[in-house]
């Protein structure tokens, strides 16, 4: 299993309760066009893919892709875009189908948006909150 890499600012989710809350907030449905940025080991990717049937993911770390593809095998159509999300041209995902579903995000000039899941807590938030971290930090 790959370790989180500090240079990519990786934080791998692992707490089932946190993952479930994120999935409930997204509420994926069959046929939804969703994009996940930084899928990592696939904690959210696997259930999103199973619910929506297809999923685009943008991942910067080529080392996590084989594990991600293995975990998602047989659950739907996973399209991995190996790229830095800050440099990725999301207009390339427009395609001919339904528009990407909008949820808690900012639209681009092409009326595209991606589902945004809550981030892992910062160290400051952890120091002021009794809640356990649900992330593995680099």
N, C-alpha and C positions, 0 to 999 in steps of 0.2 A: 504494500500500500504506500502511496506517495505521501510525503510529508508536506505540510503547508510551506510555501516559499515566501520569505519576507520580501523579496524584491517585487513580487506581484501583489503584495498586501493580502495574501490569501487567509481566509478564515473559513474552515470547513464546518458546516452545521452537523451536529450529531444528536442533539436532544430531540427525541420523538415528539414531545409536547410542543416545542417551538416549531418544528416542521409541520405538524398538524395545524397549528394556528395560522401559519403562513398559507398553507393550502386552502384552508377555509376562507381566508381573506381574498385569495385569488378566485376561488370558486370555478375551477376549470370545467368546461363542458365539451362534449364531443363536437368536433369541427372548429373549435376556437383556434385562431391563429395566434400563437404566443411565441415570444422570444425570451429566452433566459440569458442573462449576461453572467458569465462566470459560474457555470454549473459545477465545476470542481468534481467531486466524487459522485454527484448525482442524487444527493439526499432529497432535493426538491424535483429534480429532473425526472426521475423514474415515475413518481406518481402523477406529475403533470403530463408526461407522455402517455401514460396509461389512460388518463381521463380524456385528453384532447385527441389522441390518435396520431398526432404529428407535432413536432416541436423543432424550432430553430434555436440553436444555442451558439453563443459567441464565447469562445474560450481562448485565453492567451497562452496557457501552459500546455504544450504538446504532450508532456509526460502523463497528464491525467486522462487524455482522450481514450487510450485503449481500455482502461478500466471503466470509463463512462460508457463507451460503446458496448462493452461486455454486459454491464448492468442493465442497459436499456434494450438489449437484444430481445426481439420477439414481442415488444410492448407497443410498437408503433413505428412511425417514420421519424427518425432522429437525423436532423441535418446539422452537422457540426461545422462551424465557421471558425477556423483557427486564425484568430486575429485579436488585436488590441481593440476593445470596445470603443475607446476614445478616438480611434482612427477608422473604424469600420463604417462602411457606407450602408446604413440601414435602408436606404432607398432601394437597394438591390433585392430586398425581401418583399417589395410591393407585390410583384407577380400579378396574376389575373384573378385570384380568388377573392374571398371576403377580406375586408381590411383587417389589419391587426387589431385585436381587441384593446380597448383603452381602459386602463384602471390605475388610478393614483399615479399618473405620469404627465409629462409635458409633451405636447404634440410638436412634431417637427414641421418644417414648411410644407411637407407633403402629406400632412394630416395622418402621419404614422405615429404610433406610440407603442410602447412595450409595457407589459405588466411589471410593476416594480414591487419587490418583496422587501419587508423591513430588513435593515442591516443588522449585523451583530452589534451588541452594545460596545461602546468605547470603554477604555480602561477607567475613565473618569466616572462613567455611569455605573460600572461595576463596583467602584470604590464607595459610591453613595447609595447603592441598592443592595438589599440582602439577597436578591435573586442570583441564582447560579448562571454562569455563562453557558450558552448552548453551542459555543463555537470552539474549534481547536485553533489556537493562534500560532502564527509563525514565530 
